[in-house]
């Protein structure tokens, strides 16, 4: 959609956005004046979320925190389990399916099998259940909980995409914001995600000025670091071949960062693009196979994301029988070294200073 069409659509949808914004404001006031209760807990709760709908990299940042803290303390992760077909509190196991626990929690459990990962619609009730499961639990990470005001986290981390800063966005449905921009004031840390490798200190300072953080808020700048490819079922590692044709299968909120990376390493990209958290069907596997058969197999490769891999696992028999070689591309978060604050030290200091 070109800028003119986008502007016109925003104007047309603005009355709906205003109504939505009023409802969001009223809900916030109910919590502010105590008509709805926000619960604090006796162990440090770290919330990671955003103001917009999807695509800022919450799961990779949760994984970064798990990798950072796991050597020192016993941590757990709590997610809603978006689009799962079960309800209530459930402790995630590595043999669960996406339909039972959701794709992101399953990915977290497979990457950190020793850690407690749970899903529940009601985080207030789920946190005590996690503490009962692991009485020596020392910290809980809340995934996608910035708008979940029923829990008052000890540390609130807000993510915003470098290419789509919340300060430039609008309320749903005119834009992608779940709440008014000034919701950022609830954050303790703000992370600008998916930054370019070459981002300068000058550009960081311009973004900080645009966000206009409060005195207590710290701003950090992160990037994605793609790892070696892994075969979908065997986990066999493979370096990304250069100058190959890529059949990209992705059902994530925003794959622009991924496509930019692949464009630098591939000859061409053919996209099979699906909605975020899309539940694949056998027909989709047929579509992947048909597109694969049209390619020069010696010079081509099928790549998906690790989150999509979680939703492709149930079709293992069909994929193997059809001899469709699929690789997923894991990502890790890295923080820019020339930024004003040090993220790792800030997290560790928060935990050392935590008081009940």
C-alpha positions as CSV (number, residue, x, y, z in Angstrom):
1,X,0.0,0.0,0.0
2,X,1.5,3.4,-1.0
3,X,1.7,6.3,1.5
4,X,-1.4,8.1,0.1
5,X,-3.6,5.0,0.4
6,X,-2.2,4.4,3.8
7,X,-3.0,7.9,4.9
8,X,-6.6,7.8,3.5
9,X,-7.2,4.4,5.2
10,X,-5.9,5.8,8.5
11,X,-8.4,8.7,8.3
12,X,-11.3,6.4,7.5
13,X,-10.5,4.1,10.4
14,X,-9.7,6.9,12.9
15,X,-13.2,7.0,14.5
16,X,-12.9,3.3,15.3
17,X,-9.4,3.9,16.7
18,X,-10.8,6.7,18.9
19,X,-13.5,4.4,20.4
20,X,-10.9,1.7,20.9
21,X,-8.6,4.2,22.6
22,X,-11.3,5.4,24.9
23,X,-12.0,1.8,26.1
24,X,-8.2,1.2,26.6
25,X,-8.0,4.4,28.6
26,X,-10.9,3.5,30.8
27,X,-9.4,0.1,31.5
28,X,-6.1,1.7,32.6
29,X,-8.0,4.1,34.9
30,X,-9.8,1.1,36.6
31,X,-6.4,-0.2,37.5
32,X,-5.0,3.2,38.4
33,X,-7.7,3.9,40.9
34,X,-7.9,0.4,42.3
35,X,-11.2,-0.8,41.0
36,X,-9.2,-3.6,39.3
37,X,-6.4,-5.0,41.3
38,X,-2.7,-5.4,40.2
39,X,-0.9,-8.1,42.2
40,X,2.8,-8.0,43.3
41,X,4.7,-11.2,44.0
42,X,7.5,-12.1,46.4
43,X,9.9,-13.1,43.7
44,X,11.2,-10.9,40.8
45,X,8.8,-10.9,37.9
46,X,10.2,-9.6,34.6
47,X,7.7,-8.7,31.9
48,X,8.7,-8.5,28.3
49,X,6.1,-7.0,25.9
50,X,5.3,-4.3,23.4
51,X,2.8,-1.6,22.5
52,X,2.2,-2.9,19.0
53,X,0.8,-6.2,17.7
54,X,3.6,-8.7,17.1
55,X,6.8,-8.6,15.2
56,X,9.2,-6.9,17.7
57,X,11.0,-10.1,18.7
58,X,9.7,-11.0,22.2
59,X,10.6,-14.7,22.1
60,X,14.2,-14.1,21.1
61,X,14.6,-11.6,23.9
62,X,13.0,-13.9,26.4
63,X,15.5,-16.6,25.3
64,X,18.3,-14.0,25.7
65,X,17.2,-13.5,29.3
66,X,17.0,-17.2,29.9
67,X,20.5,-17.7,28.6
68,X,21.8,-14.8,30.6
69,X,20.2,-15.8,33.9
70,X,20.1,-19.6,33.7
71,X,23.8,-20.1,34.9
72,X,23.1,-18.2,38.1
73,X,19.5,-18.6,39.2
74,X,16.5,-20.9,38.7
75,X,14.1,-19.2,36.3
76,X,10.7,-20.0,34.8
77,X,8.8,-18.6,31.9
78,X,5.1,-17.9,31.7
79,X,3.2,-17.3,28.4
80,X,-0.5,-17.1,27.4
81,X,0.1,-19.9,24.9
82,X,-1.5,-18.0,22.0
83,X,-3.7,-20.0,19.7
84,X,-3.4,-23.2,21.6
85,X,-6.5,-25.4,21.7
86,X,-6.3,-26.2,25.4
87,X,-7.2,-24.0,28.4
88,X,-6.0,-23.4,31.9
89,X,-2.6,-23.8,33.5
90,X,-0.2,-26.3,31.8
91,X,3.4,-27.0,32.3
92,X,5.1,-27.3,28.9
93,X,6.9,-30.5,28.0
94,X,9.2,-31.1,25.0
95,X,6.8,-33.7,23.6
96,X,3.8,-31.4,23.6
97,X,2.3,-30.1,20.4
98,X,1.6,-26.6,19.2
99,X,-2.1,-27.2,19.6
100,X,-1.6,-28.1,23.2
101,X,0.7,-25.2,24.4
102,X,1.3,-22.8,21.5
103,X,4.3,-22.4,19.2
104,X,6.5,-19.9,21.2
105,X,6.2,-21.7,24.6
106,X,7.1,-25.0,22.8
107,X,10.1,-23.4,21.2
108,X,11.3,-22.1,24.5
109,X,10.9,-25.5,26.1
110,X,12.8,-27.2,23.3
111,X,15.6,-24.7,23.5
112,X,15.7,-24.8,27.4
113,X,14.4,-28.2,28.4
114,X,15.8,-27.9,31.9
115,X,13.7,-24.8,32.6
116,X,10.1,-24.5,33.8
117,X,7.9,-23.2,31.0
118,X,4.2,-22.8,31.6
119,X,1.1,-21.4,29.8
120,X,-2.0,-20.0,31.2
121,X,-4.6,-17.4,30.3
122,X,-4.6,-16.2,34.0
123,X,-1.2,-15.2,35.0
124,X,-2.2,-14.1,38.5
125,X,-3.2,-17.7,39.3
126,X,-0.5,-19.3,37.2
127,X,2.5,-17.7,39.0
128,X,1.6,-19.3,42.4
129,X,1.1,-22.6,40.6
130,X,4.6,-22.3,39.1
131,X,6.0,-21.6,42.5
132,X,4.3,-24.7,43.8
133,X,5.8,-26.7,40.9
134,X,9.3,-25.3,41.7
135,X,9.5,-24.0,45.3
136,X,13.1,-22.8,44.7
137,X,12.1,-20.7,41.7
138,X,14.0,-17.4,41.8
139,X,12.6,-15.4,38.9
140,X,9.7,-15.6,36.4
141,X,9.8,-14.1,32.9
142,X,6.4,-13.1,31.5
143,X,6.1,-13.3,27.8
144,X,4.0,-10.7,26.0
145,X,2.5,-9.2,29.2
146,X,2.9,-5.4,28.9
147,X,-0.9,-5.0,28.7
148,X,-1.5,-7.6,31.4
149,X,-2.0,-5.2,34.2
150,X,-3.3,-7.8,36.7
151,X,0.3,-8.6,37.5
152,X,2.5,-5.8,38.7
153,X,6.0,-6.9,37.5
154,X,9.2,-5.9,39.3
155,X,10.7,-5.0,36.0
156,X,8.8,-4.0,32.9
157,X,10.6,-4.3,29.5
158,X,9.1,-2.7,26.5
159,X,10.2,-3.7,22.9
160,X,9.9,-1.5,19.9
161,X,11.0,-2.2,16.3
162,X,13.8,0.0,14.9
163,X,11.9,0.2,11.6
164,X,8.5,0.8,13.2
165,X,9.0,2.8,16.4
166,X,5.9,3.1,18.6
167,X,6.3,6.9,18.5
168,X,5.5,6.8,14.8
169,X,2.6,4.4,15.1
170,X,-1.2,4.8,15.6
171,X,-3.9,2.9,17.6
172,X,-5.6,-0.1,16.1
173,X,-7.1,-0.4,13.6
174,X,-5.6,2.7,12.0
175,X,-2.1,1.5,13.1
176,X,-0.6,-1.4,15.1
177,X,-0.7,0.0,18.6
178,X,-2.6,-1.9,21.3
179,X,-2.8,1.2,23.5
180,X,-1.9,4.9,23.5
181,X,1.7,5.8,22.9
182,X,2.1,7.2,26.4
183,X,1.8,3.6,27.7
184,X,5.6,3.5,27.3
185,X,5.8,5.4,30.7
186,X,5.1,2.1,32.5
187,X,8.3,0.6,31.2
188,X,11.5,0.4,33.1
189,X,13.7,-0.7,30.2
190,X,13.0,0.1,26.5
191,X,14.7,-2.0,23.9
192,X,14.9,-0.9,20.3
193,X,15.0,-4.2,18.4
194,X,16.1,-5.4,15.0
195,X,18.7,-2.6,14.6
196,X,21.2,-2.5,11.8
197,X,24.7,-3.7,12.6
198,X,26.1,-0.3,11.6
199,X,23.8,1.8,13.7
200,X,25.8,4.7,15.1
201,X,25.8,6.4,18.5
202,X,24.5,9.5,16.9
203,X,21.5,7.6,15.5
204,X,20.9,6.0,18.9
205,X,20.8,9.4,20.5
206,X,18.3,10.7,17.9
207,X,16.0,7.7,18.7
208,X,16.4,8.3,22.4
209,X,15.5,11.9,21.9
210,X,12.4,10.9,19.9
211,X,11.2,8.4,22.5
212,X,11.9,11.0,25.2
213,X,12.4,8.5,28.1
214,X,11.5,9.4,31.7
215,X,14.3,9.9,34.2
216,X,14.2,6.3,35.5
217,X,14.0,4.6,32.1
218,X,17.0,3.0,30.3
219,X,17.1,2.5,26.6
220,X,19.0,-0.4,24.8
221,X,19.6,-1.3,21.2
222,X,19.5,-4.9,20.0
223,X,19.9,-6.8,16.8
224,X,19.3,-10.4,15.5
225,X,22.2,-12.7,14.9
226,X,21.3,-15.6,12.7
227,X,22.8,-19.0,13.5
228,X,23.6,-22.1,11.4
229,X,20.7,-23.8,9.7
230,X,19.2,-26.9,11.4
231,X,17.5,-29.7,9.6
232,X,13.9,-29.7,10.6
233,X,13.8,-33.2,12.2
234,X,17.4,-34.4,12.7
235,X,18.7,-31.1,13.9
236,X,21.8,-31.5,11.6
237,X,23.6,-28.2,11.4
238,X,24.4,-26.6,8.1
239,X,26.0,-23.3,7.2
240,X,23.8,-21.1,5.0
241,X,25.0,-21.9,1.5
242,X,25.7,-18.8,-0.6
243,X,24.0,-18.0,-4.0
244,X,21.3,-20.5,-3.5
245,X,17.6,-20.1,-4.5
246,X,15.6,-19.9,-1.2
247,X,12.1,-21.1,-0.8
248,X,11.1,-19.2,2.3
249,X,8.2,-20.6,4.3
250,X,7.2,-18.2,7.1
251,X,4.2,-17.5,9.3
252,X,5.5,-14.8,11.5
253,X,4.3,-11.2,12.2
254,X,7.1,-9.5,10.3
255,X,9.8,-11.3,8.3
256,X,11.4,-8.2,6.7
257,X,14.5,-8.5,8.8
258,X,14.8,-12.2,7.8
259,X,14.4,-11.4,4.1
260,X,17.0,-8.7,4.3
261,X,19.5,-11.2,5.7
262,X,18.6,-13.9,3.2
263,X,18.9,-11.4,0.3
264,X,22.5,-10.8,1.3
265,X,23.3,-14.6,1.1
266,X,21.0,-16.0,-1.6
267,X,20.5,-15.8,-5.3
268,X,16.7,-15.3,-5.1
269,X,13.9,-15.7,-2.7
270,X,10.5,-17.4,-3.4
271,X,8.1,-16.6,-0.5
272,X,5.3,-18.8,0.9
273,X,4.0,-16.2,3.3
274,X,1.4,-17.1,6.0
275,X,-0.2,-15.1,8.9
276,X,1.5,-15.0,12.3
277,X,1.0,-18.3,14.3
278,X,-0.5,-19.9,11.2
279,X,-1.6,-23.5,11.7
280,X,-0.3,-25.4,8.8
281,X,-2.4,-28.1,7.0
282,X,-1.6,-31.0,4.8
283,X,-2.7,-28.9,1.9
284,X,0.1,-26.4,2.8
285,X,2.6,-29.2,2.8
286,X,1.5,-30.1,-0.7
287,X,2.0,-26.5,-1.7
288,X,5.5,-26.5,-0.3
289,X,6.2,-29.7,-2.2
290,X,4.8,-28.3,-5.5
291,X,7.0,-25.2,-5.2
292,X,10.0,-27.3,-4.3
293,X,9.6,-29.6,-7.3
294,X,9.7,-26.6,-9.6
295,X,13.1,-25.5,-8.4
296,X,16.6,-26.7,-9.4
297,X,17.2,-28.8,-6.3
298,X,21.0,-28.7,-6.6
299,X,20.9,-24.9,-6.3
300,X,18.0,-24.4,-3.9
301,X,17.1,-24.8,-0.3
302,X,13.9,-24.5,1.8
303,X,14.2,-22.3,4.9
304,X,11.8,-21.6,7.6
305,X,11.9,-20.0,11.1
306,X,12.2,-21.9,14.3
307,X,8.8,-20.8,15.4
308,X,7.3,-22.1,12.1
309,X,9.2,-25.3,12.6
310,X,7.2,-25.9,15.8
311,X,4.0,-25.9,13.6
312,X,5.6,-28.1,10.9
313,X,6.6,-30.9,13.3
314,X,3.2,-32.6,13.3
315,X,3.6,-33.3,9.5
316,X,6.9,-35.2,10.0
317,X,5.7,-38.4,8.2
318,X,4.2,-36.5,5.2
319,X,7.3,-34.3,4.8
320,X,9.7,-37.2,5.0
321,X,7.7,-39.4,2.6
322,X,7.6,-36.5,0.2
323,X,11.4,-36.0,0.7
324,X,11.0,-32.3,1.3
325,X,14.3,-31.0,2.9
326,X,13.4,-28.2,5.2
327,X,15.8,-26.2,7.4
328,X,15.0,-23.7,10.1
329,X,17.2,-20.7,10.9
330,X,17.6,-20.0,14.6
331,X,18.2,-16.5,15.8
332,X,19.9,-15.0,18.9
333,X,19.7,-11.5,20.2
334,X,22.8,-9.4,20.5
335,X,23.2,-5.9,22.1
336,X,25.2,-3.1,20.5
337,X,28.3,-2.5,22.4
338,X,28.5,1.3,21.7
339,X,25.1,2.0,23.3
340,X,24.8,4.2,26.4
341,X,23.7,1.4,28.7
342,X,24.9,-2.2,29.3
343,X,21.9,-4.5,29.3
344,X,23.4,-7.5,31.0
345,X,24.7,-5.5,33.9
346,X,21.4,-3.6,34.3
347,X,19.5,-6.9,34.6
348,X,22.0,-8.3,37.1
349,X,21.9,-5.1,39.1
350,X,18.1,-5.2,39.1
351,X,18.1,-8.7,40.6
352,X,20.8,-7.9,43.2
353,X,18.8,-4.9,44.3
354,X,15.4,-6.6,44.3
355,X,13.5,-6.4,47.6
356,X,10.2,-8.0,48.5
